[in-house]
Amino acid sequence: QVQLVESGGGLVQPGGSLRLSCAASGRILFGIATMAWYRQAPGKERELVARISSSGTTNHVDSVKGRFSISRDNTKNTVYLQMNYLRPEDTAVYYCNLRYAGTDYWGQGTQVTVSS
């Protein structure tokens, strides 16, 4: 069973920063898995925020380009999302996603609230 545990969410003022972490464990080879961050705001559909391939190739949704950055540390089986210049519209539950052997695995989510 694959386990994904997110951390780093919280309450931050507009313009502030947060760094989300997601640690993976279980019967997977983390180094060949594709990792991603999704988010879901109340009343809205879950959306892809950023993705990073096993080779390190990244992509970010237009609304966060230049502000967020996804990265991974394969020695720690961990993926990160550095979030800078946060806006109220970034408020959402952020979910870690791992794709391995054609199957998607999800974390429980971590709440990010951007408010003054």
MDAnalysis code that builds the backbone (N, CA, C; Angstrom):
import MDAnalysis as mda
import numpy as np

u = mda.Universe.empty(348, n_residues=116, atom_resindex=np.repeat(np.arange(116), 3), trajectory=True)
u.add_TopologyAttr("name", ["N", "CA", "C"] * 116)
u.add_TopologyAttr("resid", np.arange(1, 117))
u.add_TopologyAttr("resname", ["GLN", "VAL", "GLN", "LEU", "VAL", "GLU", "SER", "GLY", "GLY", "GLY", "LEU", "VAL", "GLN", "PRO", "GLY", "GLY", "SER", "LEU", "ARG", "LEU", "SER", "CYS", "ALA", "ALA", "SER", "GLY", "ARG", "ILE", "LEU", "PHE", "GLY", "ILE", "ALA", "THR", "MET", "ALA", "TRP", "TYR", "ARG", "GLN", "ALA", "PRO", "GLY", "LYS", "GLU", "ARG", "GLU", "LEU", "VAL", "ALA", "ARG", "ILE", "SER", "SER", "SER", "GLY", "THR", "THR", "ASN", "HIS", "VAL", "ASP", "SER", "VAL", "LYS", "GLY", "ARG", "PHE", "SER", "ILE", "SER", "ARG", "ASP", "ASN", "THR", "LYS", "ASN", "THR", "VAL", "TYR", "LEU", "GLN", "MET", "ASN", "TYR", "LEU", "ARG", "PRO", "GLU", "ASP", "THR", "ALA", "VAL", "TYR", "TYR", "CYS", "ASN", "LEU", "ARG", "TYR", "ALA", "GLY", "THR", "ASP", "TYR", "TRP", "GLY", "GLN", "GLY", "THR", "GLN", "VAL", "THR", "VAL", "SER", "SER"])
u.atoms.positions = np.array([
    [0.840, -1.182, 0.000],
    [0.000, 0.000, 0.000],
    [0.884, 1.244, 0.000],
    [0.572, 2.190, -0.888],
    [1.304, 3.436, -0.977],
    [0.688, 4.451, -0.027],
    [1.542, 5.122, 0.723],
    [1.110, 6.159, 1.651],
    [1.745, 7.485, 1.254],
    [0.932, 8.533, 1.209],
    [1.395, 9.881, 0.933],
    [0.946, 10.777, 2.070],
    [1.885, 11.469, 2.692],
    [1.587, 12.317, 3.837],
    [2.052, 13.730, 3.537],
    [1.095, 14.659, 3.462],
    [1.397, 16.058, 3.197],
    [1.608, 16.815, 4.503],
    [2.399, 17.872, 4.418],
    [2.601, 18.764, 5.543],
    [2.970, 20.145, 5.020],
    [2.887, 21.142, 5.889],
    [3.320, 22.480, 5.550],
    [2.224, 23.480, 5.288],
    [0.982, 23.038, 5.263],
    [-0.110, 23.965, 5.062],
    [-0.349, 24.820, 6.284],
    [-1.210, 25.821, 6.119],
    [-1.522, 26.699, 7.227],
    [-2.129, 27.998, 6.758],
    [-2.193, 28.945, 7.669],
    [-2.738, 30.273, 7.409],
    [-1.601, 31.243, 7.149],
    [-1.700, 31.978, 6.057],
    [-0.663, 32.930, 5.689],
    [-1.312, 34.186, 5.117],
    [-0.644, 35.315, 5.294],
    [-1.147, 36.568, 4.752],
    [-0.868, 36.674, 3.258],
    [-1.684, 37.434, 2.537],
    [-1.383, 37.668, 1.123],
    [0.035, 38.189, 0.942],
    [0.708, 37.663, -0.069],
    [2.098, 38.004, -0.309],
    [3.088, 37.125, 0.412],
    [2.609, 36.287, 1.307],
    [3.475, 35.416, 2.061],
    [3.845, 34.153, 1.309],
    [4.579, 33.282, 1.999],
    [5.086, 32.055, 1.397],
    [4.809, 30.857, 2.289],
    [4.669, 29.710, 1.654],
    [4.579, 28.424, 2.327],
    [5.319, 27.397, 1.495],
    [5.816, 26.368, 2.163],
    [6.433, 25.241, 1.478],
    [5.728, 23.965, 1.896],
    [5.074, 23.322, 0.944],
    [4.404, 22.059, 1.195],
    [5.354, 20.901, 0.932],
    [5.223, 19.857, 1.733],
    [6.002, 18.648, 1.561],
    [5.073, 17.452, 1.483],
    [5.491, 16.441, 0.752],
    [4.749, 15.196, 0.652],
    [5.744, 14.056, 0.672],
    [5.662, 13.238, 1.709],
    [6.548, 12.099, 1.863],
    [5.829, 10.821, 1.458],
    [6.465, 10.045, 0.598],
    [5.879, 8.813, 0.083],
    [6.535, 7.599, 0.712],
    [5.737, 6.568, 0.918],
    [6.251, 5.301, 1.405],
    [5.411, 4.175, 0.827],
    [5.937, 2.960, 0.896],
    [5.213, 1.806, 0.396],
    [5.966, 1.082, -0.702],
    [5.246, 0.205, -1.370],
    [5.856, -0.649, -2.382],
    [5.900, 0.050, -3.736],
    [6.677, 1.092, -3.803],
    [6.889, 1.833, -5.030],
    [8.356, 2.201, -5.157],
    [8.780, 2.437, -6.391],
    [10.093, 3.000, -6.662],
    [9.884, 4.479, -6.925],
    [10.095, 5.274, -5.883],
    [9.779, 6.689, -5.951],
    [10.490, 7.377, -7.109],
    [11.701, 6.977, -7.372],
    [12.508, 7.634, -8.391],
    [11.974, 7.521, -9.807],
    [11.064, 6.599, -10.070],
    [10.481, 6.472, -11.403],
    [9.008, 6.868, -11.421],
    [8.527, 7.415, -10.328],
    [7.144, 7.860, -10.244],
    [7.021, 9.316, -10.675],
    [5.896, 9.637, -11.287],
    [5.554, 11.019, -11.561],
    [4.805, 11.579, -10.358],
    [5.203, 12.757, -9.908],
    [4.599, 13.397, -8.749],
    [3.916, 14.691, -9.162],
    [2.871, 15.042, -8.443],
    [2.135, 16.254, -8.765],
    [1.454, 16.803, -7.527],
    [1.118, 18.077, -7.604],
    [0.273, 18.737, -6.617],
    [-1.008, 19.195, -7.303],
    [-2.122, 18.892, -6.675],
    [-3.430, 19.373, -7.084],
    [-4.013, 20.215, -5.957],
    [-5.029, 20.986, -6.276],
    [-5.726, 21.721, -5.237],
    [-7.212, 21.780, -5.552],
    [-7.997, 21.940, -4.504],
    [-9.439, 22.039, -4.652],
    [-9.971, 23.075, -3.672],
    [-10.567, 24.122, -4.219],
    [-11.205, 25.153, -3.423],
    [-12.666, 24.794, -3.223],
    [-13.301, 25.325, -2.177],
    [-14.713, 25.016, -1.935],
    [-15.587, 25.337, -3.139],
    [-16.406, 24.384, -3.540],
    [-17.316, 24.579, -4.649],
    [-16.687, 24.495, -6.022],
    [-15.407, 24.170, -6.099],
    [-14.718, 24.097, -7.375],
    [-14.156, 22.705, -7.609],
    [-13.837, 22.436, -8.868],
    [-13.236, 21.163, -9.233],
    [-11.769, 21.122, -8.833],
    [-11.278, 19.921, -8.580],
    [-9.867, 19.752, -8.311],
    [-9.064, 20.072, -9.567],
    [-7.984, 20.831, -9.416],
    [-7.176, 21.220, -10.551],
    [-5.714, 20.878, -10.319],
    [-5.037, 20.566, -11.402],
    [-3.602, 20.334, -11.359],
    [-2.884, 21.658, -11.156],
    [-1.975, 21.702, -10.195],
    [-1.175, 22.882, -9.926],
    [0.201, 22.760, -10.557],
    [0.866, 21.640, -10.324],
    [2.209, 21.427, -10.839],
    [2.506, 19.943, -10.888],
    [3.391, 19.574, -11.806],
    [3.771, 18.172, -11.973],
    [5.263, 18.097, -12.223],
    [5.880, 17.021, -11.742],
    [7.296, 16.792, -11.989],
    [7.491, 15.329, -12.351],
    [8.178, 15.087, -13.454],
    [8.397, 13.735, -13.931],
    [9.579, 13.099, -13.221],
    [9.786, 11.815, -13.505],
    [10.924, 11.111, -12.926],
    [12.250, 11.693, -13.382],
    [12.264, 12.302, -14.559],
    [13.476, 12.908, -15.083],
    [13.691, 14.339, -14.606],
    [12.712, 14.892, -13.887],
    [12.830, 16.239, -13.375],
    [12.140, 17.304, -14.199],
    [11.493, 16.931, -15.285],
    [10.750, 17.885, -16.087],
    [9.526, 18.364, -15.324],
    [9.305, 19.671, -15.303],
    [8.198, 20.242, -14.542],
    [7.240, 21.006, -15.441],
    [6.018, 21.120, -14.980],
    [5.069, 22.043, -15.567],
    [4.188, 22.590, -14.465],
    [3.715, 23.818, -14.671],
    [2.902, 24.519, -13.682],
    [1.719, 25.168, -14.385],
    [0.585, 25.154, -13.732],
    [-0.582, 25.811, -14.283],
    [-0.296, 27.310, -14.404],
    [-0.895, 27.940, -15.430],
    [-0.584, 29.334, -15.722],
    [-0.774, 30.254, -14.521],
    [-1.786, 29.994, -13.718],
    [-2.106, 30.887, -12.612],
    [-1.036, 30.919, -11.523],
    [-0.122, 29.943, -11.510],
    [0.920, 29.915, -10.484],
    [2.317, 30.063, -11.055],
    [2.458, 30.133, -12.365],
    [3.777, 30.271, -12.971],
    [4.468, 31.536, -12.475],
    [5.721, 31.384, -12.095],
    [6.482, 32.488, -11.549],
    [6.314, 32.668, -10.063],
    [5.363, 31.970, -9.460],
    [5.121, 32.077, -8.023],
    [5.368, 30.755, -7.296],
    [4.964, 29.645, -7.897],
    [5.116, 28.329, -7.291],
    [6.194, 27.544, -8.025],
    [6.823, 26.629, -7.309],
    [7.822, 25.768, -7.916],
    [7.776, 24.381, -7.287],
    [7.624, 23.361, -8.122],
    [7.631, 21.984, -7.648],
    [9.042, 21.420, -7.766],
    [9.418, 20.585, -6.808],
    [10.716, 19.930, -6.833],
    [10.601, 18.592, -6.122],
    [11.639, 17.774, -6.249],
    [11.615, 16.466, -5.591],
    [13.001, 16.114, -5.095],
    [13.034, 15.325, -4.039],
    [14.268, 14.800, -3.482],
    [14.102, 13.291, -3.410],
    [14.683, 12.589, -4.361],
    [14.492, 11.147, -4.438],
    [15.186, 10.397, -3.303],
    [16.182, 11.003, -2.676],
    [16.823, 10.368, -1.530],
    [15.925, 10.352, -0.311],
    [14.925, 11.228, -0.284],
    [13.984, 11.311, 0.821],
    [12.571, 10.883, 0.440],
    [12.377, 10.442, -0.795],
    [11.051, 10.070, -1.292],
    [10.036, 11.181, -1.036],
    [10.431, 12.398, -1.340],
    [9.628, 13.565, -0.997],
    [9.517, 14.514, -2.179],
    [8.324, 15.073, -2.346],
    [8.087, 16.123, -3.316],
    [7.671, 17.383, -2.565],
    [8.063, 18.537, -3.094],
    [7.806, 19.812, -2.450],
    [7.055, 20.738, -3.392],
    [6.353, 21.686, -2.802],
    [5.767, 22.782, -3.548],
    [6.085, 24.073, -2.807],
    [7.004, 24.846, -3.352],
    [7.327, 26.154, -2.795],
    [6.337, 27.163, -3.356],
    [5.633, 27.852, -2.479],
    [4.600, 28.798, -2.871],
    [4.974, 30.178, -2.360],
    [5.194, 31.098, -3.279],
    [5.544, 32.474, -2.951],
    [4.474, 33.419, -3.477],
    [4.448, 34.618, -2.926],
    [3.514, 35.655, -3.353],
    [2.083, 35.120, -3.372],
    [1.715, 34.507, -2.283],
    [0.414, 33.864, -2.200],
    [-0.719, 34.877, -2.258],
    [-1.789, 34.465, -2.886],
    [-2.987, 35.278, -3.062],
    [-4.183, 34.596, -2.419],
    [-5.214, 35.357, -2.053],
    [-6.407, 34.729, -1.482],
    [-7.001, 33.645, -2.372],
    [-6.918, 33.803, -3.676],
    [-7.462, 32.800, -4.579],
    [-6.660, 31.502, -4.595],
    [-5.509, 31.478, -3.936],
    [-4.762, 30.237, -3.769],
    [-5.317, 29.382, -2.639],
    [-6.241, 29.917, -1.877],
    [-6.824, 29.175, -0.768],
    [-7.501, 27.907, -1.275],
    [-7.105, 26.774, -0.720],
    [-7.623, 25.482, -1.163],
    [-7.027, 24.388, -0.302],
    [-7.564, 23.189, -0.460],
    [-6.910, 22.002, 0.051],
    [-5.968, 21.508, -1.030],
    [-4.712, 21.325, -0.674],
    [-3.695, 20.885, -1.613],
    [-3.424, 19.401, -1.413],
    [-3.439, 18.654, -2.515],
    [-3.285, 17.209, -2.485],
    [-2.036, 16.782, -3.228],
    [-1.309, 15.878, -2.632],
    [-0.165, 15.251, -3.271],
    [-0.638, 14.059, -4.088],
    [-0.066, 13.900, -5.274],
    [-0.424, 12.809, -6.171],
    [0.824, 12.090, -6.649],
    [0.756, 10.770, -6.649],
    [1.831, 9.935, -7.170],
    [1.253, 8.996, -8.220],
    [1.889, 8.953, -9.376],
    [1.476, 8.031, -10.428],
    [2.566, 7.001, -10.622],
    [2.190, 5.733, -10.454],
    [3.150, 4.643, -10.517],
    [2.473, 3.421, -11.112],
    [3.101, 2.860, -12.124],
    [2.597, 1.648, -12.767],
    [1.142, 1.805, -13.202],
    [0.809, 2.972, -13.711],
    [-0.520, 3.218, -14.241],
    [-1.592, 3.496, -13.208],
    [-1.223, 3.663, -11.956],
    [-2.173, 3.891, -10.881],
    [-1.875, 5.210, -10.176],
    [-2.926, 5.951, -9.846],
    [-2.801, 7.204, -9.102],
    [-3.019, 6.961, -7.617],
    [-2.167, 7.579, -6.805],
    [-2.280, 7.533, -5.359],
    [-2.369, 8.958, -4.838],
    [-3.144, 9.141, -3.772],
    [-3.444, 10.477, -3.265],
    [-3.182, 10.581, -1.772],
    [-2.700, 11.743, -1.359],
    [-2.603, 12.043, 0.049],
    [-3.930, 12.542, 0.596],
    [-3.970, 12.791, 1.893],
    [-5.192, 13.247, 2.552],
    [-5.481, 14.720, 2.315],
    [-4.483, 15.473, 1.923],
    [-4.648, 16.890, 1.677],
    [-4.201, 17.737, 2.852],
    [-3.762, 18.943, 2.543],
    [-3.383, 19.904, 3.559],
    [-3.980, 21.260, 3.205],
    [-4.554, 21.917, 4.195],
    [-5.271, 23.170, 3.969],
    [-4.298, 24.333, 3.880],
    [-4.464, 25.141, 2.842],
    [-3.747, 26.398, 2.695],
    [-4.784, 27.514, 2.664],
    [-4.669, 28.447, 3.592],
    [-5.578, 29.578, 3.657],
    [-4.773, 30.864, 3.571],
    [-5.105, 31.693, 2.598],
    [-4.423, 32.966, 2.391],
    [-5.425, 34.066, 2.711],
    [-5.186, 34.769, 3.795],
    [-6.138, 35.767, 4.261],
    [-5.430, 36.775, 5.148],
    [-5.895, 38.018, 5.085],
    [-5.388, 39.060, 5.959],
    [-6.234, 39.207, 7.212],
])
